[in-house]
Amino acid sequence: MKKKVLIIGAGISGLTVGNYLQMNGYETEIFEDHSLPGGLCTSWNRGDYTFDGCIHSIGGLNRKFILNKWFKEILPLDEMNFNYYDSLGLVVTPEGEKINLWTEPKKLEEELLRIAPEEHIFIKSLIRDIKALGNIDLMPKKPIELWNPLDYYLRQFISLPFLPYLIKWNKSLENVLSKIKNKNLKYALNLDFFKRFPMFFFVMSIGQLASKNSGYPIGGSYNFAKLFEKKYLSIGGKINYNSRVVKIDTESNIAKSIILKNGNIIKGDIIISASDGYNTIFNLLEGKFVDNKINNLYSKHPMFPSVVMVSLGINKNLSNLPSVITLFQKTPIVVDDKTNVYEIPIQIYNYDSTLAPENKTCVRVILHTHNYQYWKNLKENEKEKYMMEKKRIADSIIKIADDYLGDIKEHIEEIDVVTPVTINKYTSNRFGSIQGWEWLPSVIPELISKKLPKLKNFYLTGQWVMPGGGITGAFITGRDLARIICAKDFKIFKTKKK
Ligand SMILES: Cc1cc2nc3c(=O)[nH]c(=O)nc-3n(C[C@H](O)[C@H](O)[C@H](O)COP(=O)(O)OP(=O)(O)OC[C@H]3O[C@@H](n4cnc5c(N)ncnc54)[C@H](O)[C@@H]3O)c2cc1C
């Protein structure tokens, strides 16, 4: 008889593990709180416009990389269209200096040398490593949990040539920038998203954009997530939407069933949570299966911030503009009572015509914040102020865009503002975190267990078991987990459904 697997969450990770377990002869069923698939990987409609709430870029698009082969086990990658960025954006300093962060290494080198010729040693070394790291594939071929001594031994030979790069760039971008004297070069590289990650990630990301391994899926994030759902349903998977799991029942340290908000109890042989780690461990399982390591992780490890995200639907053709313009301000936007932001990245979706009618354009600005509590307090206790704060931030963004680009304000047809509370409401991610744990500066990201101490027949997957998170993290942890479950059941891992 087939084992029955219950999966909590229809985000990318839940859908991925569901897909692979279906391919391997398990009977799986997903329970999703929301009415839609995708979790954080989403977009939504407002009037004529589709506002994208997620993907700037995902890796795995270049055939040379193993992730490309793995994605194709689920996604029709060859039939999909992607936007490959030729620039990470046009950076405009408060003094008006314009610097284009080209992804093509030679062009980037020329641009950086133009603004900071005295930093030629740093720039040349950076460019050399962007070229090198853009073409390497460090993805382990099988989950570390299944490595044998030979795998560990062989891994040294694969990693050895790249170890110098990993060590050289293991400090955070913020730290590296603190040693650079040239002001414009500092602005150019001071991209908020990358700041606290190891510089290695920044160098590799530009390299992978250049090698066309990373890009944006035309059609947006929700359509991308729908493809995972489509495949899953086509191979017999079952999804229950509007089905919030409120408890995982255990008996003698074995996970036995899930209880839904409507009181239904569903029994399974294996239970997987592909949803928020904290809620799973401390609420659904009532904190009964933790040790010091887990307590430390959840009390000390820094989390990726949440966002205030302003999307604008503009009745104007903006195809003549770069796809990202980052405007550094002399005076910051006050996001909330703990967050001031000087750097305003305006993402102009002129590369995806599916998001707006002809001659209209979607624009998005993401401002990061760790201050979930501020937004939660407002939403719960001062609803009117919450709405006014959203409007205040949208107005500030519109003014900045209008001042720089000119003639924007009168053409705005739709305005949408997402706060950390919105993210939490629709995905249950703790404090509205958009990517789980931060990847702290170190050579290798720490490994977080997909199992909990003493608890049998239960696993975790998704962004909360892979620091750095992201679509790739959600996918890899889901695929790896399916392999781990197959190995435990002495099954050969299959990547097709017969
Ligand atoms: C603004 C933004 C930009 C981003 N940009 C990128 C990018 O450019 N590239 C990239 O790779 N990544 C990006 N990410 C991150 C990426 O979207 C996430 O890391 C990834 O989608 C996480 O997937 P997941 O399946 O692990 O979790 P989630 O997407 O959080 O899915 C969890 C699912 O579980 C459901 N759930 C939660 N609790 C319960 C419950 N009790 N019962 C039932 N269901 C439940 C939720 O509703 C959700 O659907 C971005 C995210 C955001 C928000």
The ligand as a MOL file (V3000), in Angstrom:
LIG
                    3D

  0  0  0     0  0            999 V3000
M  V30 BEGIN CTAB
M  V30 COUNTS 53 58 0 0 0
M  V30 BEGIN ATOM
M  V30 1 C 9.2120 40.7570 -2.3200 0
M  V30 2 C 9.9120 39.4360 -2.4660 0
M  V30 3 C 10.9250 39.3130 -3.4050 0
M  V30 4 C 11.5870 38.0850 -3.5460 0
M  V30 5 N 12.5100 37.9710 -4.5570 0
M  V30 6 C 13.0670 36.7560 -4.7750 0
M  V30 7 C 13.9200 36.5810 -5.9010 0
M  V30 8 O 14.1430 37.4900 -6.7080 0
M  V30 9 N 14.4930 35.3650 -6.0730 0
M  V30 10 C 14.2710 34.3190 -5.2080 0
M  V30 11 O 14.8130 33.2240 -5.4190 0
M  V30 12 N 13.4610 34.4640 -4.1380 0
M  V30 13 C 12.8440 35.6510 -3.9060 0
M  V30 14 N 12.0040 35.8060 -2.8400 0
M  V30 15 C 11.9340 34.7500 -1.7990 0
M  V30 16 C 11.1060 33.5470 -2.1960 0
M  V30 17 O 9.8590 33.9710 -2.6750 0
M  V30 18 C 10.8800 32.6350 -0.9690 0
M  V30 19 O 12.0990 32.3880 -0.3060 0
M  V30 20 C 10.2760 31.2920 -1.3880 0
M  V30 21 O 9.1900 31.4770 -2.2620 0
M  V30 22 C 9.8430 30.5280 -0.1310 0
M  V30 23 O 9.1090 29.3700 -0.4890 0
M  V30 24 P 8.6140 28.3350 0.6020 0
M  V30 25 O 7.8290 27.3100 -0.1180 0
M  V30 26 O 9.7690 27.8910 1.4210 0
M  V30 27 O 7.6910 29.1550 1.6170 0
M  V30 28 P 6.3590 30.0250 1.4220 0
M  V30 29 O 6.3520 30.6660 0.1010 0
M  V30 30 O 6.2660 30.8760 2.6240 0
M  V30 31 O 5.1820 28.9610 1.4300 0
M  V30 32 C 4.6100 28.4830 2.6230 0
M  V30 33 C 3.1330 28.1940 2.3760 0
M  V30 34 O 2.5930 27.5950 3.5500 0
M  V30 35 C 1.3060 28.1280 3.7930 0
M  V30 36 N 1.0230 27.9860 5.2260 0
M  V30 37 C 1.6590 28.5950 6.2450 0
M  V30 38 N 1.1650 28.1770 7.4270 0
M  V30 39 C 0.1950 27.2840 7.1350 0
M  V30 40 C -0.6910 26.5040 7.9350 0
M  V30 41 N -0.6570 26.5550 9.2700 0
M  V30 42 N -1.5850 25.6830 7.3080 0
M  V30 43 C -1.6220 25.6100 5.9480 0
M  V30 44 N -0.8060 26.3250 5.1590 0
M  V30 45 C 0.0890 27.1530 5.7380 0
M  V30 46 C 1.4250 29.5760 3.3690 0
M  V30 47 O 0.1600 30.1490 3.1130 0
M  V30 48 C 2.3130 29.4550 2.1290 0
M  V30 49 O 1.5420 29.2650 0.9660 0
M  V30 50 C 11.2840 36.9970 -2.6940 0
M  V30 51 C 10.2460 37.1140 -1.7780 0
M  V30 52 C 9.5340 38.3170 -1.6790 0
M  V30 53 C 8.3630 38.4210 -0.7440 0
M  V30 END ATOM
M  V30 BEGIN BOND
M  V30 1 1 1 2
M  V30 2 1 2 3
M  V30 3 2 2 52
M  V30 4 2 3 4
M  V30 5 1 4 5
M  V30 6 1 4 50
M  V30 7 2 5 6
M  V30 8 1 6 7
M  V30 9 1 6 13
M  V30 10 2 7 8
M  V30 11 1 7 9
M  V30 12 1 9 10
M  V30 13 2 10 11
M  V30 14 1 10 12
M  V30 15 2 12 13
M  V30 16 1 13 14
M  V30 17 1 14 15
M  V30 18 1 14 50
M  V30 19 1 15 16
M  V30 20 1 16 17
M  V30 21 1 16 18
M  V30 22 1 18 19
M  V30 23 1 18 20
M  V30 24 1 20 21
M  V30 25 1 20 22
M  V30 26 1 22 23
M  V30 27 1 23 24
M  V30 28 2 24 25
M  V30 29 1 24 26
M  V30 30 1 24 27
M  V30 31 1 27 28
M  V30 32 2 28 29
M  V30 33 1 28 30
M  V30 34 1 28 31
M  V30 35 1 31 32
M  V30 36 1 32 33
M  V30 37 1 33 34
M  V30 38 1 33 48
M  V30 39 1 34 35
M  V30 40 1 35 36
M  V30 41 1 35 46
M  V30 42 1 36 37
M  V30 43 1 36 45
M  V30 44 2 37 38
M  V30 45 1 38 39
M  V30 46 1 39 40
M  V30 47 2 39 45
M  V30 48 1 40 41
M  V30 49 2 40 42
M  V30 50 1 42 43
M  V30 51 2 43 44
M  V30 52 1 44 45
M  V30 53 1 46 47
M  V30 54 1 46 48
M  V30 55 1 48 49
M  V30 56 2 50 51
M  V30 57 1 51 52
M  V30 58 1 52 53
M  V30 END BOND
M  V30 END CTAB
M  END
